[in-house]
């Protein structure tokens, strides 16, 4: 193995470990907190977590083996199953992010009618569509034998080995990425930019009230005035940072891989194998960033995880104190004897 391949293998191992840990934490929070389970976005986050976990335990290990051995890991049947899952899970995770953005758009732009527009039944219908949409493309690819081990990405994925099917495969790949990556990106941009517009409008209203209050309070201490202005500035930046993170991580993780897949269809451009694996690792890194972007950094999930830790520590401290007391009583009995 070259130094580049060692580095790439190490990156895949790190991605696997962090993605597994982070997504398991999200799953534990979901199972522990009844409040999170009651919320409609929790269904979308649960579906996204499921996709990330399955991707972590099925696709990443085979990509690691492909990097190390430079050949197809396992038999053709295993590779076909993993390639099918890769196409299904990637599409499902993209559409789940789009569903989360639609949920936020309805909650922010139509707050009074949110509970009537986004119920559990509505969320279940959206998830049903994402699953139907996601499974249709790998079924077509598998039926046409367009799934196999691709040396450029060291992965079992969409791959056409027959030159006579090149035109059909090009059309299929273009339609697939247009209705998965591009569609999800358009939905993300539309919904989150609408959310940002509403957030900025509310920030302006709060800023006007704050400035009027500061003008009326003539005797206010300069440090208090400075803190108010600083909070005003942070408030304006908060929504922009969050929305930039949502859209930015989606583009950063998926765009290089999708562009590489499309450029690969042209026989004119030669793509370096190291870049192919790097683009695949960037796509895998979405399974690492999603738990933090959508769940673990939010206040409710942080509070839930702290409650879980406190419960574990409290139980262990009670057990240790009980063992200490039992040992103390045993020592007293032995002295009396």
C-alpha positions as CSV (number, residue, x, y, z in Angstrom):
1,X,0.0,0.0,0.0
2,X,1.2,3.5,-0.8
3,X,1.2,6.3,1.7
4,X,-2.0,7.8,0.1
5,X,-3.8,4.5,0.5
6,X,-2.7,4.2,4.1
7,X,-4.0,7.7,4.8
8,X,-7.3,7.0,3.0
9,X,-7.8,3.7,4.9
10,X,-7.2,5.6,8.2
11,X,-9.7,8.2,7.2
12,X,-12.4,5.6,6.5
13,X,-11.7,3.9,9.9
14,X,-12.1,7.3,11.7
15,X,-15.3,8.0,9.8
16,X,-16.7,4.6,10.7
17,X,-15.9,4.9,14.4
18,X,-17.2,8.5,14.7
19,X,-20.3,7.9,12.6
20,X,-21.2,4.8,14.6
21,X,-20.8,6.5,18.0
22,X,-22.6,9.7,17.0
23,X,-25.6,8.0,15.4
24,X,-25.9,5.5,18.3
25,X,-26.0,8.5,20.6
26,X,-28.9,10.0,18.6
27,X,-30.7,6.7,18.7
28,X,-30.3,6.5,22.4
29,X,-31.6,10.0,22.9
30,X,-34.6,9.2,20.7
31,X,-35.4,6.0,22.7
32,X,-34.9,7.7,26.1
33,X,-36.8,11.0,25.6
34,X,-40.6,10.8,25.2
35,X,-40.6,14.5,24.2
36,X,-38.3,13.8,21.2
37,X,-40.4,10.9,20.1
38,X,-43.6,13.1,20.3
39,X,-42.2,15.6,17.8
40,X,-42.8,15.1,14.1
41,X,-39.2,16.0,13.1
42,X,-38.1,13.1,15.3
43,X,-39.4,10.7,12.6
44,X,-37.3,12.3,9.9
45,X,-34.2,12.3,12.2
46,X,-34.8,8.7,13.1
47,X,-35.0,7.7,9.4
48,X,-31.8,9.7,8.7
49,X,-30.0,8.0,11.7
50,X,-31.1,4.6,10.4
51,X,-29.7,5.3,7.0
52,X,-26.4,6.6,8.5
53,X,-26.0,3.6,10.8
54,X,-26.7,1.1,8.0
55,X,-24.3,2.9,5.7
56,X,-21.7,2.8,8.4
57,X,-21.9,-0.9,9.1
58,X,-22.4,-2.1,5.5
59,X,-20.7,0.1,3.0
60,X,-17.8,1.7,4.9
61,X,-16.2,-1.6,5.9
62,X,-16.3,-2.9,2.3
63,X,-14.8,0.3,1.0
64,X,-12.0,-0.1,3.6
65,X,-11.4,-3.6,2.4
66,X,-11.4,-2.4,-1.2
67,X,-8.8,0.2,-0.4
68,X,-6.6,-2.3,1.4
69,X,-6.9,-5.3,-1.1
70,X,-7.5,-3.2,-4.2
71,X,-10.1,-5.7,-5.4
72,X,-13.7,-6.6,-4.8
73,X,-14.2,-7.8,-1.2
74,X,-16.4,-10.9,-0.9
75,X,-18.4,-12.5,-3.6
76,X,-20.5,-10.9,-6.4
77,X,-23.8,-11.5,-4.4
78,X,-22.5,-9.6,-1.3
79,X,-21.2,-6.8,-3.6
80,X,-24.6,-6.5,-5.3
81,X,-26.4,-6.3,-2.0
82,X,-24.0,-3.6,-0.7
83,X,-24.2,-1.7,-3.9
84,X,-28.0,-1.8,-3.8
85,X,-27.9,-0.5,-0.2
86,X,-25.5,2.3,-1.1
87,X,-27.8,3.7,-3.8
88,X,-30.9,3.3,-1.6
89,X,-29.3,4.8,1.6
90,X,-27.7,7.7,-0.1
91,X,-30.9,8.7,-1.8
92,X,-33.0,8.2,1.3
93,X,-30.6,10.3,3.5
94,X,-30.8,13.1,0.9
95,X,-34.5,13.1,0.8
96,X,-34.7,12.9,4.6
97,X,-32.7,16.2,4.8
98,X,-35.1,17.7,2.3
99,X,-38.1,16.5,4.5
100,X,-36.5,18.1,7.6
101,X,-36.1,21.4,5.7
102,X,-39.8,21.3,4.7
103,X,-40.7,20.7,8.3
104,X,-38.7,23.7,9.4
105,X,-40.1,25.8,6.6
106,X,-43.7,25.1,7.7
107,X,-42.9,25.6,11.4
108,X,-41.3,29.0,10.8
109,X,-43.3,30.4,7.9
110,X,-46.7,29.0,9.0
111,X,-46.4,28.6,12.8
112,X,-50.1,28.9,13.5
113,X,-51.1,26.1,11.1
114,X,-48.0,23.9,11.7
115,X,-49.7,21.3,13.8
116,X,-52.5,20.9,11.2
117,X,-50.1,20.8,8.3
118,X,-47.4,18.6,9.7
119,X,-48.9,15.7,11.7
120,X,-47.6,12.2,12.3
121,X,-49.7,11.0,9.4
122,X,-48.3,13.6,7.1
123,X,-44.7,12.8,8.2
124,X,-45.4,9.1,7.6
125,X,-46.6,9.9,4.1
126,X,-43.5,11.9,3.3
127,X,-41.3,9.0,4.6
128,X,-43.3,6.5,2.5
129,X,-42.5,8.6,-0.5
130,X,-38.8,8.9,0.3
131,X,-38.6,5.1,0.7
132,X,-40.5,4.5,-2.6
133,X,-38.4,7.0,-4.4
134,X,-35.1,5.7,-2.9
135,X,-35.8,2.0,-3.6
136,X,-36.9,2.5,-7.2
137,X,-33.5,3.5,-8.6
138,X,-31.5,0.6,-7.1
139,X,-34.2,-1.9,-8.2
140,X,-33.8,-0.7,-11.8
141,X,-30.0,-0.7,-11.6
142,X,-29.9,-4.2,-10.1
143,X,-32.4,-5.6,-12.7
144,X,-30.1,-4.3,-15.5
145,X,-26.9,-5.5,-13.7
146,X,-25.6,-2.0,-13.2
147,X,-24.3,-2.7,-9.7
148,X,-20.8,-3.9,-9.0
149,X,-17.4,-3.2,-7.6
150,X,-16.0,0.1,-8.9
151,X,-12.2,0.4,-8.6
152,X,-12.3,4.2,-8.9
153,X,-14.2,4.4,-5.6
154,X,-13.0,1.1,-4.1
155,X,-16.7,0.5,-3.4
156,X,-19.6,-1.6,-4.5
157,X,-21.9,0.9,-6.2
158,X,-23.5,1.8,-9.5
159,X,-21.3,0.4,-12.2
160,X,-21.8,-0.6,-15.9
161,X,-19.4,-3.2,-17.3
162,X,-21.0,-3.5,-20.7
163,X,-20.0,-1.0,-23.4
164,X,-23.3,-1.6,-25.3
165,X,-25.3,-0.2,-22.4
166,X,-23.3,3.0,-22.1
167,X,-26.0,5.3,-23.4
168,X,-28.7,3.9,-21.2
169,X,-26.4,4.0,-18.2
170,X,-25.5,7.6,-18.8
171,X,-29.2,8.6,-19.0
172,X,-30.0,6.6,-15.9
173,X,-27.1,8.1,-13.9
174,X,-28.1,11.7,-15.0
175,X,-31.8,11.1,-14.0
176,X,-30.8,9.5,-10.7
177,X,-28.6,12.3,-9.6
178,X,-31.1,14.9,-10.8
179,X,-33.9,13.4,-8.8
180,X,-31.8,12.7,-5.7
181,X,-29.0,15.2,-5.2
182,X,-30.3,18.1,-7.3
183,X,-33.9,17.8,-6.2
184,X,-32.9,17.7,-2.5
185,X,-30.6,20.7,-3.0
186,X,-33.3,22.8,-4.6
187,X,-35.7,21.9,-1.8
188,X,-33.1,22.7,0.9
189,X,-32.2,26.1,-0.7
190,X,-35.8,27.1,-1.2
191,X,-37.1,26.2,2.2
192,X,-34.1,27.4,4.3
193,X,-33.9,30.7,2.4
194,X,-37.5,31.3,3.2
195,X,-36.8,30.4,6.8
196,X,-33.8,32.9,6.8
197,X,-36.0,35.6,5.4
198,X,-38.6,35.2,8.2
199,X,-35.8,35.0,10.8
200,X,-34.2,38.2,9.5
201,X,-37.6,40.0,9.5
202,X,-38.1,39.0,13.2
203,X,-34.6,40.1,14.0
204,X,-35.3,43.5,12.5
205,X,-38.4,43.9,14.6
206,X,-36.5,42.9,17.8
207,X,-33.7,45.3,16.8
208,X,-36.1,48.2,16.5
209,X,-37.6,47.5,19.9
210,X,-34.2,47.2,21.4
211,X,-32.9,50.5,20.0
212,X,-36.1,52.3,21.1
213,X,-35.6,50.9,24.6
214,X,-32.0,51.9,24.7
215,X,-32.9,55.4,23.6
216,X,-35.5,55.7,26.3
217,X,-33.2,54.4,29.0
218,X,-30.9,57.4,29.2
219,X,-29.3,56.3,32.5
220,X,-28.4,52.9,31.3
221,X,-24.8,51.8,32.0
222,X,-22.6,51.8,28.9
223,X,-21.6,48.1,29.5
224,X,-25.3,47.1,29.5
225,X,-25.8,49.0,26.2
226,X,-22.8,47.3,24.7
227,X,-24.0,43.8,25.7
228,X,-27.4,44.5,24.2
229,X,-25.8,45.6,20.9
230,X,-23.5,42.6,21.0
231,X,-26.5,40.2,21.5
232,X,-28.3,42.0,18.7
233,X,-25.4,41.2,16.4
234,X,-25.2,37.6,17.5
235,X,-29.0,37.2,16.9
236,X,-28.6,38.3,13.3
237,X,-25.8,35.9,12.7
238,X,-27.3,32.9,14.4
239,X,-29.9,32.0,11.8
240,X,-27.5,32.6,8.9
241,X,-24.9,30.3,10.5
242,X,-27.4,27.5,11.1
243,X,-28.8,27.6,7.6
244,X,-25.3,27.9,6.0
245,X,-24.4,24.8,8.0
246,X,-27.4,22.8,6.7
247,X,-26.9,23.7,3.1
248,X,-23.1,23.9,3.2
249,X,-22.5,20.4,4.7
250,X,-24.9,18.9,2.1
251,X,-23.0,20.5,-0.8
252,X,-19.5,19.9,0.7
253,X,-20.2,16.2,1.3
254,X,-22.3,15.2,-1.7
255,X,-21.4,17.6,-4.5
256,X,-17.8,16.3,-5.1
257,X,-18.9,12.7,-5.4
258,X,-21.9,13.5,-7.6
259,X,-19.8,15.7,-9.9
260,X,-17.2,13.0,-10.1
261,X,-19.8,10.4,-11.0
262,X,-21.1,12.6,-13.8
263,X,-17.6,13.6,-15.1
264,X,-16.7,9.9,-15.1
265,X,-19.4,9.3,-17.7
266,X,-17.2,11.2,-20.2
267,X,-14.5,9.1,-21.7
268,X,-12.4,12.2,-22.3
269,X,-11.6,13.2,-18.7
270,X,-9.4,10.9,-16.7
271,X,-10.1,10.8,-13.0
272,X,-7.4,9.8,-10.5
273,X,-8.3,6.8,-8.3
274,X,-7.2,8.7,-5.1
275,X,-9.6,11.5,-5.9
276,X,-12.4,9.0,-6.5
277,X,-11.9,7.5,-3.0
278,X,-11.6,11.0,-1.5
279,X,-14.9,12.0,-3.0
280,X,-16.4,8.8,-1.6
281,X,-15.1,9.6,1.8
282,X,-16.6,13.0,1.6
283,X,-20.0,11.4,0.9
284,X,-19.4,9.1,3.9
285,X,-18.6,12.1,6.1
286,X,-22.2,13.1,5.9
287,X,-23.0,10.2,8.2
288,X,-20.6,11.8,10.7
289,X,-21.9,15.4,10.4
290,X,-25.6,14.7,10.4
291,X,-25.9,13.7,14.1
292,X,-24.2,16.9,15.1
293,X,-25.9,19.2,12.6
294,X,-29.5,18.0,13.1
295,X,-29.5,16.5,16.6
296,X,-26.7,16.4,19.2
297,X,-25.9,20.1,19.1
298,X,-29.5,21.0,19.8
299,X,-30.5,21.9,23.3
300,X,-33.1,19.2,23.7
301,X,-30.6,16.4,22.7
302,X,-27.9,17.8,24.8
303,X,-30.2,17.9,27.8
304,X,-31.4,14.3,27.1
305,X,-27.8,13.0,26.9
306,X,-26.9,14.8,30.1
307,X,-29.9,13.2,31.8
308,X,-28.8,9.8,30.5
309,X,-25.3,10.3,31.8
310,X,-26.6,11.6,35.2
311,X,-28.8,8.6,35.5
312,X,-26.0,6.2,34.8
313,X,-23.7,7.9,37.2
314,X,-26.3,8.1,39.9
315,X,-27.1,4.4,39.5
316,X,-23.4,3.5,39.7
317,X,-22.9,5.7,42.7
318,X,-25.9,4.0,44.5
319,X,-24.5,0.6,43.6
320,X,-21.1,1.5,44.9
321,X,-22.5,3.0,48.1
322,X,-24.6,-0.1,48.6
323,X,-21.5,-2.3,48.1
324,X,-19.5,-0.2,50.5
325,X,-22.2,-0.4,53.2
326,X,-22.5,-4.2,52.7
327,X,-18.7,-4.6,53.0
328,X,-18.8,-2.4,56.2
329,X,-21.5,-4.5,57.8
330,X,-19.6,-7.7,56.9
331,X,-16.4,-6.3,58.5
332,X,-18.4,-5.5,61.7
333,X,-19.8,-9.0,61.9
334,X,-16.4,-10.5,61.5
335,X,-15.0,-8.3,64.3
336,X,-17.9,-9.3,66.6
337,X,-17.2,-13.0,65.9
